[in-house]
Amino acid sequence: MVEGYLAALNAHDADAVAACVAEDFVNEHTSSMGHSRRGRAEYRAALTGFLENFGDLRYVPECFLVDGETAAVPYVMTFLMRSAEDRPVRVRGVFVFTVADGLITRRTDYWDSGEVQRQLT
């Protein structure tokens, strides 16, 4: 499920991304620049703008660490920040997913928003 979710993000397919998450999905961002969302509908509504602003978005997982219903995925994310004149950004982070009944119920995202700001200034 997690690999399919990341593939949908890399394909910039908002509907396919949303189809991977549960109705009561929680998307928690630990970074000050991140925006947490609750529920599939709220998450889906935000995906279009996110995918438009993060041009050529690509998540490259470094590995998958799985323990029961939990998966941790360190990643490298690259994109062109459309709202900053297509400036390229590369940032490392870690997703922690919880999966139940074949759907992602929670995604906690750990990344350094200061690194993003540094690359855009």
C-alpha distance (Angstrom), angle and dihedral (degrees) to the residues before:
residue distance angle dihedral
M1 . . .
V2 3.80 . .
E3 3.80 92.4 .
G4 3.82 89.9 50.7
Y5 3.79 90.8 49.4
L6 3.81 91.9 52.3
A7 3.80 90.9 46.0
A8 3.82 89.6 53.3
L9 3.81 90.6 50.5
N10 3.80 90.7 49.3
A11 3.82 89.3 49.3
H12 3.83 89.0 51.9
D13 3.81 89.2 -127.4
A14 3.80 106.2 149.4
D15 3.81 94.3 -176.3
A16 3.81 92.4 51.8
V17 3.81 90.7 47.8
A18 3.81 91.7 51.0
A19 3.81 91.0 47.3
C20 3.82 88.6 62.6
V21 3.80 94.4 60.7
A22 3.79 133.1 74.8
E23 3.81 123.3 -112.0
D24 3.83 89.8 -108.0
F25 3.83 93.6 43.8
V26 3.81 117.2 157.4
N27 3.80 118.0 -151.4
E28 3.81 106.8 -169.5
H29 3.79 122.2 -172.8
T30 3.79 116.8 -165.0
S31 3.81 93.5 -168.3
S32 3.79 120.6 92.9
M33 3.83 89.9 -126.4
G34 3.80 93.3 51.0
H35 3.79 124.4 96.1
S36 3.78 116.6 -143.1
R37 3.81 118.7 -145.4
R38 3.78 133.8 -163.1
G39 3.79 123.5 -153.1
R40 3.80 132.1 16.9
A41 3.82 93.2 -95.9
E42 3.82 94.5 53.6
Y43 3.80 90.9 43.8
R44 3.82 92.8 48.9
A45 3.79 91.4 48.3
A46 3.82 90.1 56.4
L47 3.81 96.3 45.0
T48 3.80 97.0 75.8
G49 3.80 94.3 57.5
F50 3.78 91.9 41.4
L51 3.79 93.3 52.4
E52 3.81 91.6 45.5
N53 3.83 94.2 51.0
F54 3.81 94.5 42.6
G55 3.80 98.0 59.6
D56 3.79 119.0 -163.9
L57 3.82 88.4 7.7
R58 3.78 112.6 -170.0
Y59 3.80 130.7 177.3
V60 3.80 114.9 -163.7
P61 3.81 111.3 -169.7
E62 3.78 115.7 -142.2
C63 3.82 91.9 -159.5
F64 3.79 142.8 -33.5
L65 3.80 118.5 -115.2
V66 3.80 109.6 -168.2
D67 3.78 128.7 -172.9
G68 3.78 113.4 169.7
E69 3.81 108.5 -63.0
T70 3.82 93.8 -7.8
A71 3.80 127.1 84.9
A72 3.79 127.4 -177.8
V73 3.79 116.1 -159.8
P74 3.79 120.8 -173.9
Y75 3.79 107.4 -157.4
V76 3.77 146.6 177.3
M77 3.80 112.5 -133.5
T78 3.80 121.6 -162.1
F79 3.78 128.4 -178.4
L80 3.78 146.0 144.3
M81 3.81 110.8 -110.1
R82 3.81 101.7 -132.9
S83 3.82 92.6 -168.3
A84 3.83 88.8 56.2
E85 3.81 99.5 52.1
D86 3.82 93.8 -84.5
R87 3.79 93.3 -62.2
P88 3.82 110.6 175.9
V89 3.79 118.9 -116.8
R90 3.79 131.0 -170.8
V91 3.79 119.7 -174.4
R92 3.79 135.7 165.1
G93 3.76 122.9 -138.0
V94 3.77 145.5 147.6
F95 3.79 129.7 -115.9
V96 3.79 119.1 -156.6
F97 3.80 111.4 -162.7
T98 3.77 132.4 -169.2
V99 3.80 115.4 -158.0
A100 3.80 126.8 -167.3
D101 3.79 131.1 168.5
G102 3.80 91.3 -1.2
L103 3.82 95.9 -55.8
I104 3.79 134.7 94.1
T105 3.80 108.8 -108.4
R106 3.80 98.3 177.9
R107 3.79 138.4 17.8
T108 3.77 119.8 -174.1
D109 3.79 113.4 -169.6
Y110 3.80 121.8 -157.1
W111 3.81 114.5 -168.7
D112 3.80 139.0 136.3
S113 3.79 112.0 -106.8
G114 3.80 89.0 -174.3
E115 3.80 88.5 65.3
V116 3.80 90.3 53.8
Q117 3.83 90.9 49.5
R118 3.81 90.9 47.7
Q119 3.80 91.2 55.2
L120 3.80 93.0 47.3
T121 3.81 97.0 50.5
